[in-house]
Amino acid sequence: MPDQIPHGRYVATHVTPPPADETEHFVKCPACGGWIDCRDLGTVFAHEGPLPHPAADRPQ
């Protein structure tokens, strides 16, 4: 279940050269407007479900 994956536990590593800029790791969620760190599988899955998404990822 996606909601059972803890944030920060499964972090991706690159098989190609890493992005030139840290911002390339983030995408904006079209549903809530929050920023998703695509390296963190728990955060990605948290944004797959219905609203509300995690408050920490929403714009402050």
C-alpha angles and dihedrals in degrees: 000000000000094000090060095062107100118229115253096015100096109044122173126237125206124254089185128042111297120254116277091235132042090227091069089074091066133075128185117245109236092209103051104011092237124137119251122207100219091200090068111073093194091057092047092052092045088062093051094072131073123292137306097065122193111305091222090064097048122095112274 
